[in-house]
Amino acid sequence: EYSCEYGSLKFYALCGVGGVLSCGLTHTAVVPLDLVKCRMQVDPQKYKSIFNGFSVTVKEDGVRGLAKGWAPTFIGYSMQGLCKFGFYEVFKILYGNMLGEENAYLWRTSLYLAASASAEFFADIALAPMEAAKVRIQTQPGYANTLQQAVPKMFREEGIWA
């Protein structure tokens, strides 16, 4: 059977998986563009435009250099998507139950807004550590080349709130 009950654990899990796929995969697909954008922000003298940024990156790091930061991007945005899509449904039902059926219907737009804002709060907390690692990998030459190198270094040098 390919269906599930609305509000069941299976329903929430499927929403979370949808978030992983829609956020993790799409953000990972545009890592090369994000890499160049971040480098343009940090060093506009060296990376003068998108096309120049791609050219400089390929010359200095090779084609593989365009994938720098893919792992924290995939993990971070997968976690963000999981929380965003999964918690949105949780909060929608929770807030709807708090308001009661009639008020939930009358105030549905506000309810959806509150549910999405609540979900996004937790989603961004899940994303932030990986985004911090990604930016260091992409914009600080010599800092770290991989997530496995970046996370311990961040923790060692900056503590848990890096």
HELIX and SHEET records of a PDB file:
HELIX    1   1 LEU A    9  GLY A   19  1                                  11    
HELIX    2   2 VAL A   20  LEU A   25  3                                   6    
HELIX    3   3 THR A   26  ALA A   29  1                                   4    
HELIX    4   4 VAL A   31  VAL A   42  1                                  12    
HELIX    5   5 ILE A   50  ASP A   61  1                                  12    
HELIX    6   6 VAL A   63  ALA A   67  5                                   5    
HELIX    7   7 TRP A   70  LEU A   99  1                                  30    
HELIX    8   8 GLU A  101  LEU A  106  1                                   6    
HELIX    9   9 ARG A  108  THR A  139  1                                  32    
HELIX   10  10 LEU A  147  GLU A  158  1                                  12    
END                                                                             
